[in-house]
Amino acid sequence: MYENNQTIFTEVILLGFQSSKETSIVLFIFLLIVYILTLFGNLLIITLVYYNKTLHIPMYFFLIQLSISDILLTTDIAPNLLHMLLHKSGKISFTGCIFQQYIFDVMECTECLLLTVMSYDRYLAICNPLHYTSIMNEVFCIKLIICTWLLSIGAMMISSITIAYLDFCGPIIIDHFFCDVSPVLKLSCSYTFLAKVAQFEILLYSVPFILLPFITIIISYSYIIFSILKIPSNTGKKKAFSTCSSHLTVVCIFYVTLIVIYAFPASGQSLTIRKLVSLIYTVGTPLMNPIIYSLRNRDIKIAFAKLRSGLVHF
């Protein structure tokens, strides 16, 4: 809430997708199906890993965390987006807008760190297999996950609190379908030290949560590729690459969409294109992750077949 010239702003208007009624209905049905499938797919991954003892290894423990992150991310965005499609635009409280942006930022940072941890896991499994079990033990895995979540939650909380204390000029209208940090900052009419701090925090956090994880993933996969190429048999190469192909696919999709949205200048993209790309990584990616791991992972396929067989016999 902000008070300026006796005017109090308690709501933020999200314009969403400005389209015809027919198009909005089609998009609503499509996104509703995507949301339901996303929840089902990620919950299925969690269930398969939890109940199948053969999947109780670090790689799938991290995969559960990724599924939890995807569920929280899509639930943060999709319900309000569906509401907007039915009503042409959406109103959200100022506090709700900041909270939505906070949850989104936490999930994005968490996913960056999780993908980095998973790449390190694959690096150890392929490049240093003799010491893999001693390094990637249960205690170490739990510590990695706790650090991942706490770092994301703590850092983004500081950033969101800073943004919440900025001055905002009305009317507070965002031409987007969710409260992303960039359009929220554009609404601020603060030209104070606090506004500069908020912008600096975003740049500062991009180093440990985006840049360093990306560099770490590239280095990890460089070593992985070199190690795979040294394997004499083609069968061995295929087996080694199959253990990390799903993760590599997810990494590529995640970072490509992230770079398109945040690395390229907004002036060079139309708002519609930016919204569509944003739709991919806020709603599409959480659905693609379980699909990719289901289609390209032999262990997940076997676990699913066992679960389906058990349900049939039951």
MITORDO-886086 format. One record per residue (C-alpha): residue in one letter; x, y, z; residue number from 1; chain. Coordinates in steps of 0.1 Angstrom, whole numbers, plus 5000, padded with zeros to 4 digits. Layout:
code = A u = X v = Y w = Z pos = NUM unit = A $
...
This chain:
code = M u = 5000 v = 5000 w = 5000 pos = 1 unit = A $
code = Y u = 5013 v = 5034 w = 4991 pos = 2 unit = A $
code = E u = 5000 v = 5069 w = 5000 pos = 3 unit = A $
code = N u = 5008 v = 5098 w = 4978 pos = 4 unit = A $
code = N u = 4988 v = 5131 w = 4977 pos = 5 unit = A $
code = Q u = 4961 v = 5115 w = 4999 pos = 6 unit = A $
code = T u = 4956 v = 5087 w = 4974 pos = 7 unit = A $
code = I u = 4959 v = 5051 w = 4986 pos = 8 unit = A $
code = F u = 4965 v = 5023 w = 4962 pos = 9 unit = A $
code = T u = 4955 v = 4989 w = 4975 pos = 10 unit = A $
code = E u = 4951 v = 4971 w = 4942 pos = 11 unit = A $
code = V u = 4971 v = 4962 w = 4911 pos = 12 unit = A $
code = I u = 4954 v = 4957 w = 4878 pos = 13 unit = A $
code = L u = 4969 v = 4930 w = 4855 pos = 14 unit = A $
code = L u = 4958 v = 4934 w = 4819 pos = 15 unit = A $
code = G u = 4968 v = 4898 w = 4810 pos = 16 unit = A $
code = F u = 4962 v = 4888 w = 4773 pos = 17 unit = A $
code = Q u = 4941 v = 4913 w = 4755 pos = 18 unit = A $
code = S u = 4922 v = 4891 w = 4730 pos = 19 unit = A $
code = S u = 4887 v = 4883 w = 4718 pos = 20 unit = A $
code = K u = 4863 v = 4864 w = 4740 pos = 21 unit = A $
code = E u = 4865 v = 4833 w = 4719 pos = 22 unit = A $
code = T u = 4903 v = 4833 w = 4720 pos = 23 unit = A $
code = S u = 4903 v = 4838 w = 4757 pos = 24 unit = A $
code = I u = 4880 v = 4809 w = 4762 pos = 25 unit = A $
code = V u = 4902 v = 4786 w = 4741 pos = 26 unit = A $
code = L u = 4933 v = 4798 w = 4759 pos = 27 unit = A $
code = F u = 4915 v = 4793 w = 4793 pos = 28 unit = A $
code = I u = 4906 v = 4757 w = 4784 pos = 29 unit = A $
code = F u = 4941 v = 4750 w = 4771 pos = 30 unit = A $
code = L u = 4959 v = 4764 w = 4802 pos = 31 unit = A $
code = L u = 4934 v = 4747 w = 4825 pos = 32 unit = A $
code = I u = 4943 v = 4713 w = 4809 pos = 33 unit = A $
code = V u = 4981 v = 4723 w = 4811 pos = 34 unit = A $
code = Y u = 4977 v = 4732 w = 4848 pos = 35 unit = A $
code = I u = 4959 v = 4699 w = 4857 pos = 36 unit = A $
code = L u = 4985 v = 4679 w = 4837 pos = 37 unit = A $
code = T u = 5013 v = 4698 w = 4854 pos = 38 unit = A $
code = L u = 5000 v = 4689 w = 4889 pos = 39 unit = A $
code = F u = 4994 v = 4653 w = 4879 pos = 40 unit = A $
code = G u = 5027 v = 4648 w = 4862 pos = 41 unit = A $
code = N u = 5048 v = 4663 w = 4890 pos = 42 unit = A $
code = L u = 5028 v = 4646 w = 4917 pos = 43 unit = A $
code = L u = 5033 v = 4613 w = 4898 pos = 44 unit = A $
code = I u = 5071 v = 4618 w = 4897 pos = 45 unit = A $
code = I u = 5071 v = 4625 w = 4935 pos = 46 unit = A $
code = T u = 5049 v = 4594 w = 4941 pos = 47 unit = A $
code = L u = 5070 v = 4571 w = 4919 pos = 48 unit = A $
code = V u = 5103 v = 4581 w = 4935 pos = 49 unit = A $
code = Y u = 5089 v = 4580 w = 4971 pos = 50 unit = A $
code = Y u = 5073 v = 4545 w = 4968 pos = 51 unit = A $
code = N u = 5100 v = 4529 w = 4946 pos = 52 unit = A $
code = K u = 5131 v = 4519 w = 4966 pos = 53 unit = A $
code = T u = 5152 v = 4515 w = 4934 pos = 54 unit = A $
code = L u = 5148 v = 4553 w = 4928 pos = 55 unit = A $
code = H u = 5160 v = 4562 w = 4963 pos = 56 unit = A $
code = I u = 5192 v = 4577 w = 4950 pos = 57 unit = A $
code = P u = 5205 v = 4613 w = 4949 pos = 58 unit = A $
code = M u = 5194 v = 4621 w = 4913 pos = 59 unit = A $
code = Y u = 5158 v = 4613 w = 4920 pos = 60 unit = A $
code = F u = 5158 v = 4629 w = 4954 pos = 61 unit = A $
code = F u = 5168 v = 4661 w = 4936 pos = 62 unit = A $
code = L u = 5141 v = 4654 w = 4910 pos = 63 unit = A $
code = I u = 5115 v = 4654 w = 4937 pos = 64 unit = A $
code = Q u = 5126 v = 4689 w = 4948 pos = 65 unit = A $
code = L u = 5124 v = 4701 w = 4912 pos = 66 unit = A $
code = S u = 5088 v = 4687 w = 4910 pos = 67 unit = A $
code = I u = 5079 v = 4705 w = 4942 pos = 68 unit = A $
code = S u = 5094 v = 4737 w = 4928 pos = 69 unit = A $
code = D u = 5074 v = 4733 w = 4896 pos = 70 unit = A $
code = I u = 5041 v = 4727 w = 4914 pos = 71 unit = A $
code = L u = 5046 v = 4758 w = 4935 pos = 72 unit = A $
code = L u = 5057 v = 4779 w = 4905 pos = 73 unit = A $
code = T u = 5027 v = 4770 w = 4883 pos = 74 unit = A $
code = T u = 5002 v = 4773 w = 4913 pos = 75 unit = A $
code = D u = 5016 v = 4808 w = 4919 pos = 76 unit = A $
code = I u = 5008 v = 4819 w = 4883 pos = 77 unit = A $
code = A u = 4981 v = 4797 w = 4867 pos = 78 unit = A $
code = P u = 4950 v = 4802 w = 4890 pos = 79 unit = A $
code = N u = 4951 v = 4839 w = 4887 pos = 80 unit = A $
code = L u = 4959 v = 4838 w = 4850 pos = 81 unit = A $
code = L u = 4928 v = 4815 w = 4845 pos = 82 unit = A $
code = H u = 4907 v = 4840 w = 4864 pos = 83 unit = A $
code = M u = 4920 v = 4869 w = 4842 pos = 84 unit = A $
code = L u = 4912 v = 4850 w = 4810 pos = 85 unit = A $
code = L u = 4876 v = 4847 w = 4821 pos = 86 unit = A $
code = H u = 4873 v = 4884 w = 4832 pos = 87 unit = A $
code = K u = 4895 v = 4900 w = 4805 pos = 88 unit = A $
code = S u = 4917 v = 4915 w = 4832 pos = 89 unit = A $
code = G u = 4925 v = 4908 w = 4868 pos = 90 unit = A $
code = K u = 4927 v = 4927 w = 4900 pos = 91 unit = A $
code = I u = 4951 v = 4917 w = 4928 pos = 92 unit = A $
code = S u = 4959 v = 4933 w = 4960 pos = 93 unit = A $
code = F u = 4992 v = 4952 w = 4963 pos = 94 unit = A $
code = T u = 5003 v = 4928 w = 4990 pos = 95 unit = A $
code = G u = 4992 v = 4898 w = 4969 pos = 96 unit = A $
code = C u = 5012 v = 4912 w = 4939 pos = 97 unit = A $
code = I u = 5043 v = 4915 w = 4959 pos = 98 unit = A $
code = F u = 5037 v = 4880 w = 4974 pos = 99 unit = A $
code = Q u = 5032 v = 4865 w = 4939 pos = 100 unit = A $
code = Q u = 5064 v = 4881 w = 4927 pos = 101 unit = A $
code = Y u = 5082 v = 4868 w = 4958 pos = 102 unit = A $
code = I u = 5071 v = 4832 w = 4953 pos = 103 unit = A $
code = F u = 5079 v = 4834 w = 4916 pos = 104 unit = A $
code = D u = 5114 v = 4847 w = 4923 pos = 105 unit = A $
code = V u = 5120 v = 4820 w = 4950 pos = 106 unit = A $
code = M u = 5109 v = 4792 w = 4926 pos = 107 unit = A $
code = E u = 5131 v = 4805 w = 4898 pos = 108 unit = A $
code = C u = 5162 v = 4808 w = 4920 pos = 109 unit = A $
code = T u = 5155 v = 4774 w = 4935 pos = 110 unit = A $
code = E u = 5152 v = 4758 w = 4901 pos = 111 unit = A $
code = C u = 5185 v = 4774 w = 4890 pos = 112 unit = A $
code = L u = 5203 v = 4761 w = 4921 pos = 113 unit = A $
code = L u = 5186 v = 4727 w = 4918 pos = 114 unit = A $
code = L u = 5196 v = 4723 w = 4882 pos = 115 unit = A $
code = T u = 5232 v = 4731 w = 4892 pos = 116 unit = A $
code = V u = 5231 v = 4706 w = 4920 pos = 117 unit = A $
code = M u = 5218 v = 4680 w = 4896 pos = 118 unit = A $
code = S u = 5245 v = 4687 w = 4871 pos = 119 unit = A $
code = Y u = 5271 v = 4683 w = 4899 pos = 120 unit = A $
code = D u = 5255 v = 4650 w = 4908 pos = 121 unit = A $
code = R u = 5258 v = 4638 w = 4872 pos = 122 unit = A $
code = Y u = 5294 v = 4651 w = 4871 pos = 123 unit = A $
code = L u = 5304 v = 4630 w = 4901 pos = 124 unit = A $
code = A u = 5285 v = 4599 w = 4888 pos = 125 unit = A $
code = I u = 5302 v = 4599 w = 4854 pos = 126 unit = A $
code = C u = 5336 v = 4616 w = 4861 pos = 127 unit = A $
code = N u = 5343 v = 4603 w = 4896 pos = 128 unit = A $
code = P u = 5322 v = 4571 w = 4900 pos = 129 unit = A $
code = L u = 5345 v = 4555 w = 4926 pos = 130 unit = A $
code = H u = 5339 v = 4583 w = 4951 pos = 131 unit = A $
code = Y u = 5303 v = 4590 w = 4941 pos = 132 unit = A $
code = T u = 5286 v = 4572 w = 4970 pos = 133 unit = A $
code = S u = 5310 v = 4585 w = 4996 pos = 134 unit = A $
code = I u = 5305 v = 4621 w = 4985 pos = 135 unit = A $
code = M u = 5268 v = 4621 w = 4975 pos = 136 unit = A $
code = N u = 5256 v = 4605 w = 5008 pos = 137 unit = A $
code = E u = 5222 v = 4611 w = 5023 pos = 138 unit = A $
code = V u = 5234 v = 4638 w = 5048 pos = 139 unit = A $
code = F u = 5252 v = 4658 w = 5021 pos = 140 unit = A $
code = C u = 5222 v = 4656 w = 4998 pos = 141 unit = A $
code = I u = 5199 v = 4669 w = 5025 pos = 142 unit = A $
code = K u = 5224 v = 4697 w = 5033 pos = 143 unit = A $
code = L u = 5224 v = 4707 w = 4996 pos = 144 unit = A $
code = I u = 5187 v = 4709 w = 4994 pos = 145 unit = A $
code = I u = 5183 v = 4728 w = 5027 pos = 146 unit = A $
code = C u = 5209 v = 4754 w = 5015 pos = 147 unit = A $
code = T u = 5192 v = 4757 w = 4981 pos = 148 unit = A $
code = W u = 5158 v = 4765 w = 4996 pos = 149 unit = A $
code = L u = 5170 v = 4787 w = 5024 pos = 150 unit = A $
code = L u = 5193 v = 4808 w = 5001 pos = 151 unit = A $
code = S u = 5164 v = 4813 w = 4977 pos = 152 unit = A $
code = I u = 5138 v = 4821 w = 5003 pos = 153 unit = A $
code = G u = 5161 v = 4844 w = 5023 pos = 154 unit = A $
code = A u = 5176 v = 4864 w = 4994 pos = 155 unit = A $
code = M u = 5143 v = 4869 w = 4976 pos = 156 unit = A $
code = M u = 5126 v = 4880 w = 5009 pos = 157 unit = A $
code = I u = 5151 v = 4908 w = 5013 pos = 158 unit = A $
code = S u = 5145 v = 4919 w = 4977 pos = 159 unit = A $
code = S u = 5107 v = 4918 w = 4980 pos = 160 unit = A $
code = I u = 5107 v = 4937 w = 5013 pos = 161 unit = A $
code = T u = 5128 v = 4964 w = 4996 pos = 162 unit = A $
code = I u = 5103 v = 4966 w = 4966 pos = 163 unit = A $
code = A u = 5074 v = 4967 w = 4990 pos = 164 unit = A $
code = Y u = 5087 v = 4999 w = 5006 pos = 165 unit = A $
code = L u = 5091 v = 5018 w = 4974 pos = 166 unit = A $
code = D u = 5067 v = 5046 w = 4964 pos = 167 unit = A $
code = F u = 5043 v = 5036 w = 4936 pos = 168 unit = A $
code = C u = 5024 v = 5061 w = 4914 pos = 169 unit = A $
code = G u = 4989 v = 5053 w = 4903 pos = 170 unit = A $
code = P u = 4971 v = 5039 w = 4886 pos = 171 unit = A $
code = I u = 4990 v = 5007 w = 4892 pos = 172 unit = A $
code = I u = 4984 v = 4989 w = 4859 pos = 173 unit = A $
code = I u = 5007 v = 4961 w = 4847 pos = 174 unit = A $
code = D u = 5005 v = 4950 w = 4811 pos = 175 unit = A $
code = H u = 5014 v = 4914 w = 4820 pos = 176 unit = A $
code = F u = 4996 v = 4883 w = 4834 pos = 177 unit = A $
code = F u = 5016 v = 4882 w = 4866 pos = 178 unit = A $
code = C u = 5036 v = 4905 w = 4889 pos = 179 unit = A $
code = D u = 5071 v = 4901 w = 4875 pos = 180 unit = A $
code = V u = 5098 v = 4922 w = 4891 pos = 181 unit = A $
code = S u = 5106 v = 4943 w = 4860 pos = 182 unit = A $
code = P u = 5071 v = 4956 w = 4854 pos = 183 unit = A $
code = V u = 5066 v = 4961 w = 4891 pos = 184 unit = A $
code = L u = 5097 v = 4983 w = 4894 pos = 185 unit = A $
code = K u = 5086 v = 5003 w = 4864 pos = 186 unit = A $
code = L u = 5056 v = 5014 w = 4884 pos = 187 unit = A $
code = S u = 5077 v = 5029 w = 4911 pos = 188 unit = A $
code = C u = 5080 v = 5067 w = 4912 pos = 189 unit = A $
code = S u = 5107 v = 5065 w = 4938 pos = 190 unit = A $
code = Y u = 5139 v = 5083 w = 4927 pos = 191 unit = A $
code = T u = 5155 v = 5077 w = 4961 pos = 192 unit = A $
code = F u = 5183 v = 5056 w = 4974 pos = 193 unit = A $
code = L u = 5159 v = 5028 w = 4982 pos = 194 unit = A $
code = A u = 5149 v = 5026 w = 4945 pos = 195 unit = A $
code = K u = 5185 v = 5023 w = 4934 pos = 196 unit = A $
code = V u = 5190 v = 4996 w = 4961 pos = 197 unit = A $
code = A u = 5161 v = 4976 w = 4947 pos = 198 unit = A $
code = Q u = 5176 v = 4977 w = 4912 pos = 199 unit = A $
code = F u = 5211 v = 4969 w = 4925 pos = 200 unit = A $
code = E u = 5197 v = 4939 w = 4944 pos = 201 unit = A $
code = I u = 5183 v = 4924 w = 4913 pos = 202 unit = A $
code = L u = 5216 v = 4927 w = 4895 pos = 203 unit = A $
code = L u = 5235 v = 4915 w = 4925 pos = 204 unit = A $
code = Y u = 5213 v = 4884 w = 4930 pos = 205 unit = A $
code = S u = 5216 v = 4875 w = 4893 pos = 206 unit = A $
code = V u = 5252 v = 4865 w = 4899 pos = 207 unit = A $
code = P u = 5248 v = 4838 w = 4925 pos = 208 unit = A $
code = F u = 5214 v = 4826 w = 4913 pos = 209 unit = A $
code = I u = 5217 v = 4828 w = 4875 pos = 210 unit = A $
code = L u = 5252 v = 4835 w = 4862 pos = 211 unit = A $
code = L u = 5273 v = 4812 w = 4886 pos = 212 unit = A $
code = P u = 5249 v = 4783 w = 4883 pos = 213 unit = A $
code = F u = 5249 v = 4786 w = 4845 pos = 214 unit = A $
code = I u = 5287 v = 4786 w = 4845 pos = 215 unit = A $
code = T u = 5289 v = 4757 w = 4869 pos = 216 unit = A $
code = I u = 5265 v = 4737 w = 4847 pos = 217 unit = A $
code = I u = 5286 v = 4744 w = 4815 pos = 218 unit = A $
code = I u = 5318 v = 4734 w = 4833 pos = 219 unit = A $
code = S u = 5302 v = 4702 w = 4847 pos = 220 unit = A $
code = Y u = 5289 v = 4691 w = 4813 pos = 221 unit = A $
code = S u = 5322 v = 4699 w = 4796 pos = 222 unit = A $
code = Y u = 5339 v = 4674 w = 4819 pos = 223 unit = A $
code = I u = 5310 v = 4650 w = 4814 pos = 224 unit = A $
code = I u = 5312 v = 4651 w = 4776 pos = 225 unit = A $
code = F u = 5350 v = 4647 w = 4777 pos = 226 unit = A $
code = S u = 5346 v = 4617 w = 4801 pos = 227 unit = A $
code = I u = 5319 v = 4601 w = 4779 pos = 228 unit = A $
code = L u = 5341 v = 4605 w = 4747 pos = 229 unit = A $
code = K u = 5369 v = 4586 w = 4765 pos = 230 unit = A $
code = I u = 5346 v = 4555 w = 4769 pos = 231 unit = A $
code = P u = 5358 v = 4529 w = 4744 pos = 232 unit = A $
code = S u = 5324 v = 4512 w = 4735 pos = 233 unit = A $
code = N u = 5295 v = 4529 w = 4719 pos = 234 unit = A $
code = T u = 5272 v = 4511 w = 4743 pos = 235 unit = A $
code = G u = 5290 v = 4526 w = 4772 pos = 236 unit = A $
code = K u = 5288 v = 4560 w = 4757 pos = 237 unit = A $
code = K u = 5250 v = 4557 w = 4752 pos = 238 unit = A $
code = K u = 5245 v = 4544 w = 4787 pos = 239 unit = A $
code = A u = 5265 v = 4572 w = 4803 pos = 240 unit = A $
code = F u = 5248 v = 4599 w = 4782 pos = 241 unit = A $
code = S u = 5213 v = 4585 w = 4789 pos = 242 unit = A $
code = T u = 5218 v = 4592 w = 4826 pos = 243 unit = A $
code = C u = 5221 v = 4630 w = 4820 pos = 244 unit = A $
code = S u = 5203 v = 4636 w = 4788 pos = 245 unit = A $
code = S u = 5170 v = 4644 w = 4805 pos = 246 unit = A $
code = H u = 5186 v = 4669 w = 4828 pos = 247 unit = A $
code = L u = 5205 v = 4685 w = 4800 pos = 248 unit = A $
code = T u = 5173 v = 4689 w = 4780 pos = 249 unit = A $
code = V u = 5155 v = 4706 w = 4810 pos = 250 unit = A $
code = V u = 5185 v = 4729 w = 4815 pos = 251 unit = A $
code = C u = 5185 v = 4740 w = 4779 pos = 252 unit = A $
code = I u = 5147 v = 4747 w = 4779 pos = 253 unit = A $
code = F u = 5149 v = 4766 w = 4812 pos = 254 unit = A $
code = Y u = 5179 v = 4788 w = 4803 pos = 255 unit = A $
code = V u = 5169 v = 4795 w = 4767 pos = 256 unit = A $
code = T u = 5135 v = 4810 w = 4779 pos = 257 unit = A $
code = L u = 5152 v = 4828 w = 4808 pos = 258 unit = A $
code = I u = 5178 v = 4844 w = 4785 pos = 259 unit = A $
code = V u = 5152 v = 4854 w = 4759 pos = 260 unit = A $
code = I u = 5131 v = 4872 w = 4785 pos = 261 unit = A $
code = Y u = 5157 v = 4888 w = 4807 pos = 262 unit = A $
code = A u = 5189 v = 4891 w = 4786 pos = 263 unit = A $
code = F u = 5174 v = 4908 w = 4756 pos = 264 unit = A $
code = P u = 5162 v = 4944 w = 4758 pos = 265 unit = A $
code = A u = 5124 v = 4948 w = 4763 pos = 266 unit = A $
code = S u = 5123 v = 4975 w = 4736 pos = 267 unit = A $
code = G u = 5133 v = 4949 w = 4710 pos = 268 unit = A $
code = Q u = 5104 v = 4927 w = 4718 pos = 269 unit = A $
code = S u = 5067 v = 4932 w = 4715 pos = 270 unit = A $
code = L u = 5047 v = 4928 w = 4747 pos = 271 unit = A $
code = T u = 5028 v = 4899 w = 4732 pos = 272 unit = A $
code = I u = 5060 v = 4880 w = 4724 pos = 273 unit = A $
code = R u = 5073 v = 4886 w = 4759 pos = 274 unit = A $
code = K u = 5041 v = 4874 w = 4774 pos = 275 unit = A $
code = L u = 5041 v = 4842 w = 4753 pos = 276 unit = A $
code = V u = 5077 v = 4835 w = 4762 pos = 277 unit = A $
code = S u = 5069 v = 4842 w = 4799 pos = 278 unit = A $
code = L u = 5040 v = 4817 w = 4795 pos = 279 unit = A $
code = I u = 5065 v = 4790 w = 4784 pos = 280 unit = A $
code = Y u = 5087 v = 4792 w = 4815 pos = 281 unit = A $
code = T u = 5059 v = 4799 w = 4841 pos = 282 unit = A $
code = V u = 5033 v = 4774 w = 4829 pos = 283 unit = A $
code = G u = 5049 v = 4753 w = 4801 pos = 284 unit = A $
code = T u = 5083 v = 4744 w = 4817 pos = 285 unit = A $
code = P u = 5067 v = 4729 w = 4849 pos = 286 unit = A $
code = L u = 5047 v = 4706 w = 4826 pos = 287 unit = A $
code = M u = 5076 v = 4697 w = 4803 pos = 288 unit = A $
code = N u = 5100 v = 4687 w = 4831 pos = 289 unit = A $
code = P u = 5080 v = 4656 w = 4842 pos = 290 unit = A $
code = I u = 5073 v = 4647 w = 4806 pos = 291 unit = A $
code = I u = 5110 v = 4649 w = 4796 pos = 292 unit = A $
code = Y u = 5120 v = 4628 w = 4826 pos = 293 unit = A $
code = S u = 5092 v = 4603 w = 4820 pos = 294 unit = A $
code = L u = 5100 v = 4598 w = 4783 pos = 295 unit = A $
code = R u = 5138 v = 4598 w = 4784 pos = 296 unit = A $
code = N u = 5144 v = 4581 w = 4817 pos = 297 unit = A $
code = R u = 5144 v = 4543 w = 4818 pos = 298 unit = A $
code = D u = 5141 v = 4540 w = 4856 pos = 299 unit = A $
code = I u = 5110 v = 4563 w = 4857 pos = 300 unit = A $
code = K u = 5094 v = 4542 w = 4829 pos = 301 unit = A $
code = I u = 5100 v = 4510 w = 4848 pos = 302 unit = A $
code = A u = 5087 v = 4525 w = 4881 pos = 303 unit = A $
code = F u = 5056 v = 4537 w = 4863 pos = 304 unit = A $
code = A u = 5050 v = 4503 w = 4846 pos = 305 unit = A $
code = K u = 5052 v = 4487 w = 4881 pos = 306 unit = A $
code = L u = 5028 v = 4512 w = 4896 pos = 307 unit = A $
code = R u = 5003 v = 4508 w = 4867 pos = 308 unit = A $
code = S u = 5006 v = 4470 w = 4870 pos = 309 unit = A $
code = G u = 5000 v = 4471 w = 4907 pos = 310 unit = A $
code = L u = 4969 v = 4493 w = 4902 pos = 311 unit = A $
code = V u = 4955 v = 4470 w = 4875 pos = 312 unit = A $
code = H u = 4959 v = 4439 w = 4898 pos = 313 unit = A $
code = F u = 4945 v = 4459 w = 4927 pos = 314 unit = A $
